[in-house]
């Protein structure tokens, strides 16, 4: 399977400026190509290259391969929606491939700039180090909070799927971000408190409307995005570890319409549901499960929060509150998210898309 890892660059001040100028020239070149593509309605790289190539070399100072990469990036963006005139950030990602980038052992990378090759030290952790020999194809040079990183693709061998001895159902929700059918809950009040704090800050800054406030809002948005990503990594890791320990497959609810499920809830609950990347969490669970050889199946989540996991009785009134479930028929009481996770587990076990093998 393919995986993206980040490598931190540690350039000298001169190298930093060289990388910055190169990145800016590359993105100016991308904008130039995008302008021509939009004006002439050309969405084919081969057709547009004779029109823009020379200008990319002379006006923007790009090397031959940099020019080719700029054309590819601009046309790929234009093709996504030909009605839109694409705009490129000066400090957007710059694409490098094997012709303009090479690794020098585990300590340095050689990157082509406007003024020639620069041999730049790289820093990474044990996780990245174990995958350095599997780097493939191109990489993205990214400037994040004033620091340069290389985002590279590695090819990770995928183990054969296990023969599951059951299913671990996972419910994604509001009170807890995730709850599994073994009764484990992930995140909750600490995360909600952080999100409320960020919302207050955003409200104060939006009311000011100054340039300084807008810059601060962008920093907060990036900080919140990093926080959500980190929490989702932690949660997905724990869920996959739980499934792996018990040799179980994983069952996730189909996320289509997950935002709509908050309709009828309070404004606070709707905000909490709409302010978390459940799709990212599901993606993290899936790729971590694949790396561990654990099958994953999606199930229809309809009525999982209203169905009794003991007797199967379905009624909207079973859900006494966002956190509490009590069956009107058999009297079973439980945490509502745990009850939903048990229903997801049961549906997956019956699904023809998951063939559970008998143990032994």
Buried (B, 14 or more C-beta within 10 A) or exposed (E): EEBEBBBBBEBEEEBBEBBBBBBBBBBBBBBBBBBBBBEEEBBEBEEBBEBBBEBBBEEBBBBEBBBBBBBBBBBEBBEEEEEEEBEBEBBBBBBBBEBBBBBEEEEBBEBBBBEEEBEBBBEBEEEBEEBBEBBEEBBBBBBBEEEBBBBBBBEBEEEEBBBBBBBBBBBBBBBBBBBBBBEBBBBBEEBBEBBBEBBEBBEEBEEEEEEEBEEBBEEBEEEBEEBBBEBBBEBBEBBBEBBBEEEBBBBBBEBEEBEEBBEEBEEEBBBBBEBBBBEBBBBBBBBBBBBBBBBBBBBEBBEBBBBBBBEEBBEEEBBEEBEBBBBEEEEBEBBBBBBBBBBBBBBBBEBEEBEBEEEE
